[in-house]
Amino acid sequence: MIRNILSLNKEISLKFVKNVSRRNVKSFSSQKLQPVKLAFTIYENYTSKAAPFVIIHGLFGSKQNWTSLCKAYSQKIEPPRKIFAVDLRNHGDSPHSENHTYAHLAEDLRLFLEDNGLEKIFLMGHSMGGRCAMLFALTYPKLLEKLIVVDISPINVSPNFSGMSKIIDVMNRTEMPKNVVLSQARSIVEQQLAEVIPDKGVRAFILTNLMATEDKSYKWRANVPTLLKAFQEVGRFDVENTAQYTGETLFIGGEKSDYLPCDFNVVNMTLHKIFSKCGLNFLIVKCIPINVRFKTDLAQTENYKHIVDLAYASYQSTDTIFGKVKLRDVPSPLLILHGFLGSKSNFNTLCKRYHDRVKPKRLVYAVDLRNHGDSAHSKDNSYDDLVMDILKFLKTVGLEKTCVLGHDIGGRIGMLLALKNPELVEKLIISETSPITTSRSFKIFPDVLRILNNLVFPPNLPLPQARAHVVNCLSRIVKSKELMSLVLMNLIQKSDGGYSWRFNNKALLDFFDELSSFPEIHNLEYKGPVLFLGGGKSDYIQKTDFPKILKFFPNAQLKYIEGAGHWLHAEKPNEFLKITIDFLNRPSAG
């Protein structure tokens, strides 16, 4: 689909014939507009000579909304291009201003091109960003190669848009909490939003704007007061009736959205009035996922700049290495993915037993996720990044298909891998995590990481005393022996006698909110065999989650190990091993 969008063949003429007030024409043409410098993220392609691809978000969005797609575009666009995701004024990391008209937004974009030495761009805008893109095309047509407008019309205003004023109003009236962690702040603010916003997905989107301040309070990242005052301006789209853009243009609308009319009688009556001469290039995308995540071709992962080569341990029989057993007779390999603050060493004993318990012996791999164990540290730690690392690992070791066992966040990585690349996963075992809800117990980790981040070790302290120092500092909030043991396994003594942590504290803190919930994915399912395995004393997999789990994994089963908590593979290893080996050894249906 990406190549289709970026290879338009029809030229479309945009000619706006609406009557507009002189006030709006005058404010754009004769008044000096003061542009602001926009924040942006670049996905660099150093060999590209093609026009860069610039993406602008919608109301209350930011460049972060487009991270996954930008990474996909950076791999799949032909010819290759630099990708820019931009924060519009009063949004994201860009400056706040008391002015917020489409004319101002277009001028900001012109300054962005000038500051970055961009002579011509390929532009895509969503919602409010789509109208900004249209005005930019009409005002500076020579700076544009092609235009994509996503789910917004230059004619109609969706009835749903008027409801945005109530959302902005409740945001403006929100009482911000103080002296609480971000996860608690989100919960407190969400309760206030729920009075006006019944849709949980919309509330989650709005909450991406919540940010901590230096005085331990919270504020909106977006400039809510200005957006409230400018709401009527954002809701209409008035331009001079002589404006025209004759470049290639694509409008994309969602089948279930009314922001862009998809009834072709309506199209003939409205859009065709302003798209003169040429045929209209108009695409309605059916069942488009709310958070689109494009499947990544394994062969292209080496071009993905953010990939980390993972450290791993393998358990392989000499019978297969030296050809004593034919590969077709060997069971499918097993890939094990550890949890938050874990490492491959957590599964060392189990890996040996998985390897030995079948004849011929099973090939087993245990990896260290990025920012954990012996794998490299990176400033990025999203689920997309983690899945890409696994794809690269599978390609590196030559695994065309594997069984996957994931614990905690490793389980969520396994689920995403199976949903997005089902042909790579034969069976899936998910230990102590759910794609639906997140345990309250998981939300202790930011407090743990902050304490460890501020921990000071006296000079020349022996390792046993250093561990005791950690226990003493954490004992107030960490009551679980298993969690305390997990933390201590990560403490390493450096050559100079000081101490450091195997995990990347900063990256895990920065991305914790993203890791604490399963990405919102629609219209994807994995039909292979799946086992969800929970501890009887744990709340990480709620029984009430299972009906919703089946929508993603229709061939799933749910079991519990009585008497086990979150680290069930360590607390009840024999029971865990028996249940999982029985599942792995059972022939797949069909």
N, C-alpha and C positions, 0 to 999 in steps of 0.2 A: 504494500500500500504506500510506503514512503516513496518508492521510486515513481509510482503513478502520480502522487501529489506533486513531485518535483520535476515532472516531465510533461508539463501541460502543452498541448498542441494547438489549442484554440485561442485566438486573440479576442478579448472581450472589451468592449468600450463601455466605460462608466460615464454616464452623462446625467447629472442630477438636475431635475427640472422642477423640483419643489419650489414653491414661493417661500422666500425667507424674509424675516424682518430686517429692516435697515440696521437695527441695533446690532444684530449678530454679524452682519457683513462689515459694519464699521469697526467693531471690536477686533475683528481679525485683520482687516486690511490696513487700518490707519493707526492703530494703537501699537506702541512698541512693547513687545512681549519680552519678559525677562526669563530666559531658559535656565534650568538647573542641570548640574552634572549628574548623570544617572549611574547608579551602581549596576554592575553586571558581572556575570560569570562567563568566561570564554572556554570553549572546548577546542583546543588548538589543533590545527593541521598545518604543519610547517611547510609542506610541499604544495599546498593548494594555491592555485591562481584564480579559482572561480570566485564569483561574488559571494561574500559571507552570507550566512543564513541568520537572521535576527528574529528573535521570538519575544513577543510582549504579552503579558498576562492580562487577566480581567480584574474586575473590582474585588478588592481585598485579597487578590492573589499576590504572587511574588515570583521571582526567578526560580525559587526552590521548587515550585509546583511542576517545573518542567525538567527537573534533573534527569529522570529516567529516560524521557524522550530525547533529550539533548544527547545523552550517551548513545542511544540507539541511532539517532541521526548521524552522529559523528562517525559511525561505522558503516552505515548503509547508503548514505547519499552518494550518488554518482552524477558528476564528478565530485571528489571530496571537497568539502568546504569547511572553513572555520564556522563554529556555531557560537552565537552570542545569545544568552538569556538575560533580559534587562528588567530591572525594577523601575516601574514608572514613578514619577514624583508622588509623594504622600503614601508610598507603599514600600514594603521591604526595607532595604538598606539605603534607599535614595532619600535625598533631603525632603523635609517638609516645607510646604509653602501655603500661603493663604489663598493662592489662586489654583483652580483646578478645572480648566476648560479643555476641550479637545484641541483648541488652538495652542494652548500652552504645552500640552502633551506632545503635539507634533513638532513644536519648536525645540523641546527637550531632545527629541529623537534626532533632529537635524544637528544639534550641537554634539550629540553622541557620535554621529558619523564623522563630524569634523575633527573632534578630539582624538578619534581612533584611526584617522587617515583612511576612512572607508569611502571610496568613490561611488560605489554602487552596491546595493544589497538586495537580497531575496528576503522579503518581509512576511511574517505571519503574526497575526494578532487574534486573541480570543476575547470575545465579549467586549468589554470596554476597550481592551487593547485592539480589537478588530476595528472598532470605529476610529481609534487613533491611527491605525494603519491605513484605513481608507482616506482619511483626511491628509495624511502624509503623502499618499500616492497622488492625490488630487493637487496638492500644493507643490510637491517636488517630484514630478513624474520622472525627471531625468536621473534621479538618484536611485530609482527602483528598477530591478530586473524583472521580478515577478511578485505577485501578491496572493497570499492566502488569508481569507477571512473565515474565522471559525465561530459558528453559532451566534451570529448577530446580523441584523439587517439594517441597511441605511434608511429603511422606510418605516417598518413597524416597530413597536415596542411591545415586548411580551407582557401579558397581564401579570405574570409572576414578578416582573421587574419592580412594579409599584410596591410590592411587599418588602423590597429591600429597604425602603425608608424606615419601616418598623424595626428591621434588624439593626440598621445604623443607629437608630434612636436608643434601642436597648443597650447597644455597645457603649454609647455615649453616657448612659446612666449607670453603667456597671460599677459596683463598688469593688475595688481591687483589694485582694488580701495582702497581708504583710507577714514576713517572718515564717513563711512556709515554703516547702520545696515545690518545684514546678508542677509535679503531678498532682499535689494537693490543690495548688492554685487553679489548675485547669478544672478540677472537679468543682471547686467553689464557684468559679465563673460560669461553668457550664450550667449549674443549677439556675443561675440568674437568666442565662440565655434561653433556657428551656421554656420559660414563661411565654416567650414570643416565637421561638423557633422549635417546632415539634420534630423536625427532621434531624436525626442524630448525625447524619452525614454532613449536613449543612453546618451544624454546630461544630463538628470536628474541623471543618474547613476554616471557620471563623477563628477557632482556637489556635490555628497555626500562627495567628497574629499576636498571641500573648507572649510577652517577653519580660524577663526579670530586669530590675533597675539596680543601681549601685546601692540604694538605701534599703535593699531587701524587700522592696515592694514590686508591683507589676504594672505594666502599661500595655497599651495596644501598639504594635509596630506600625500600623497604618495610622494616618492622621485623621482620626474619626471626626473631630469637630469640623474640619474643612470639608470632608467628604459629605457630612450632613448638610452643610450649607450649599454645597455644589451639586446636590443630588438631582435637582431638576435639570441642571445643565448637562449632567452625564446622561440623563434619560432621553434627551433629544439630540438629533443630528442635523444641524442646519449648515449648509454651505452655499457659496455663490452659485447661481444657476448657470454660469458659464464654465464651471469646473469640469474637467474631463481627464480621465486616465485611460489610455488606449493599450496599455500593456496586458500581458497574460494574467488572468485572475481566476481564482477558484474560491467558491463559497462552499463550506462544509457545514452541514447541520446534523444534529442528532435526531433520529427518528422519533424519540419520545419528547423532544424539546419543541417549544413553540417560539423560541427566539428567532428562528429563521423559518419562514413559512414553507412547509413541505407539500402542501396541497397545490398541485400544478395549476389549478384554476386561479388560485391566489397569486401564484408566481406570474402568470400571464398578465394579471391585472396590476401587479405592483412592480416587481423587479424588471420585467421586460420594458416597462416605461422608461427606466433609467439606463438600461443596458442596450444601447442602440446598435443598429447595424449587424453585429455578429451574434452567433449563437451563444446562449448562456451556458457556462460551465458550472453546473450546480450538482452537488453530490450529497445525498442523504445517506448517512452511515447507520445501518441497522444494528441495534444491540451493541453500541460502542461501549466498552468498559469505562466506568467513571474514572478509573486511574489506569490508563492504557499502559501496558508493559509489553513491549515487543519481544518476541522470542529471539534469542540471539543465536546466530549460526556459530557452531563450534569452530569452524575453520577461520572465523574472523576474530576470535578472541585475542590473538596476538597483536592486533591493531588497537586494542582497548588499553589506553595509557594508564589506567588506574589499577590494573590487575596486580595482585601479589602472588608470587610463587610460594605455595604453601609447604611448610615443613611437614613431613609425614613419617610414619613407621609402617612397614609392610610385613606381613606374615605369609610366607610363600613356601610351598613344598618343593624339595629338590626333585621329586618325582615329575612335576610338571616342567621344572627348569631344564632337566636333562632328557625330557621326552619319554619318560617311562610311562606316563599316563597321557592319553590324548586329551587335548584341550576341550573337545566337545563333551567329554565325560566329566569334566570338572564343574562343580556347582558355580553359579554366578558369583562373582566377587561381592564382598560386603564392604561398604564404605561407612565409617563411623565418624559422626560429627559431634563434638563435645558442646557443652553449654557455656553460659556466661561465666567468665573467669576460670574456665576449665582448660584442659589441654589433652593431647593424645595420651599422655601418661595415665590419665584417670581410667582409661579402658585397657591398660596393658594386659592385665590378667584375663579379662574377658576376651580380648582379641585372640590370645593363645588358645582359649577354650573354643571359641568359634572356629578357629582354624583346624583344631584337632578333632572336633566332634562329628565330622562327616568324612566319608570315604568316597572318592579321593578327597584330599584335604582342600578346604575352601581358602581361596586367596582373600586376605583381609587387609584393608588399609584404614589407618586412623590418622587424621590430619589435625594440625593446629590451625585454627582459623586466624585470619589476619588480626593483628594486635593482641594475640594470645600466644602462649608457649614459646616455641622457637621460630615462629613465623615472623615476617617483617612487620614493622609498625608503619601505619599510614594515618594521615589525618582524616581519611574517609572511612566510614564504617556503617554504611547503609545496608539493608538487605540486598539491594541490587548489587552492590559491590561484593558482598559475601557470596552470592550466587555466581557471579562472574568468576570469582576465584576458583570455585568448585568446577565450573565448566572448563577452565584452563587446566586444572589438575587432571580431570578426566581425559582431556586431550593429550596431556603430557605423558601420562602413564599408559595410554592406549586402551582405555576402558570404553567400549561401545555401549555396554549396558551393565548396570550394577544394581544390587540391592542397597538400600540406604537406611541406616539407623541414626537418628538424631535425637539428642537430649536437649531440652530447654530451647535456647535460641538455635541450637543445631537442628532441632526438630522443625522449627519454622523455616530454616534454610532448606531442609529436605523437602518440606511441603511445596515451597516455591519452585524448587528445582523440578519436582514432579509435575506441578501444574503447568509450568512454562515449557518443559522439555520432557513430556511423558515417554517419548521413545527411548530415553536414556535410563529410565528407572523400571526395574522389573518388579520389585516389591519395596514397600516403605514401612518402616517402624518409627513411630513417633512416641518418644518417652517424655512424659511430664510437660506437655505444652499443648495449647489449643489455638486454632486459628480464629476463635470466636471471642474468648475472654482472656484476661490476664490476671493472674493471682495477685492479691495485695502483697503477699510475701515477696514477690519479685521486686516490688518498688522500694525495698530497703537498700538496694544496691547503690543508688546515688549517694546516700548518707555514708555508706561504707567507703566508697571511692573518695569522697571529700575528706574523711578522716585520714585515710591512707595518704592522700595527697599532701596533707599538712603535717604528717608524722616526721619528727626529727629524731634521728638515732644518735646517741652519744658516740664520740669517736672511739675507735678500736673496741667496739662492743662485740663479744663473741656471738656466734650465731644462735645458740640456745637462749641467751639473754635477749637478743634482738627479737626472737619469736615471742618471748614472754612479754616484751614491751608492746608488741602488736596486740597480743591477747588482752593485755591490760587496757589498752586504748579502745579496743572494739567491744569489750565485754558488756558495756552499757547498752548497746543496741543489738549485738549479735548473740543470740541465745542458742543457736543451732551449732552443735559440735561439728557437723558435716561442713557447714559453711565456713566456720573458723578454720578447719583443716584445709579447706580449698584455698582460702586466702593465704595461709602459711606456706602452702606448696609453691606459691608464686614469689616468695621472698628469696632473693638471690644476693649473695655477698660478692662484691666487686673486688678486683685485684688490689685496689687501694684501701681495702678494709671497710669501705662504705657499703650501703645497701640500695638496691633498686627493685623494681617489680617487673616480672616477665610481661605483664599486660601493659597496654598503653592507656594509662589512667585518663588522660585528657580526651583522647578520641572516644573512649567508651562513655565518658560523661557527656560529651558533646552530642553523641548520637543515641543517648539512652532513651529519650522519649520516642524516637523512631523505632528502636528495638523493642520497646515495651508494648507495642501493639502490632498485630499482623497487618500487612499492607492491604488496603481495600482493593479487592480484585473481583471482577464480575465476569460471568460467562466463560469461566475456565473450570475444567474438572479433570481429575486424574482417575481413570477407571480401573487401574491395577489394584492388586490386593494391598490393603493398608491395615496396620495394627496400631491402635492408640492404646498406650499402656500407662496407667497412672498408679500412684501410691494411694493406698486406702486411707492414709492419714493426711493426704495432701489435697489442696483445693485447686491445683493447677489445671486439671481437666474436670470441668463440671459435667455431671450427667445431663444437665439441661442443655449443654452445648451440642450434644450428639446429633439431634435432628438437623441442625444447621451444618454440622461437619459433613453430613452425608450429601449435602448439596455440592460440596467440593470433591468429596471422595465417596462416591456411591457404593463402593465395594469395601467399605471400612468396617472394622469391628472394634469394640471398646472393652478393655479388660482392666481390672485393678488387682494389685498385689496387696493383700491385707497386711496391716502392720507396718507398711513401708511409707516413708515420707517422700520428699522431693528427689532425694538422691537414691532412688530405689535400686539402681544397679549396684551401688555400694552397700546399701543396707540389707538387701535380700538378693545377693548375687545368684544363688542357686535357682531360686524361683524365677528371677528375671531371665536367666540363661535358658531354663527349660521352656518357658513360654515363647521366647523369641526364636529359639532353634526349631521348635515344633512348627512355628509359623514359616520360617525360612525354608524348611525341608518339605513342607506340604506342596504338592504339585499345584501349579496355577491352573485355574479353570480355563478351558479352551486352549 
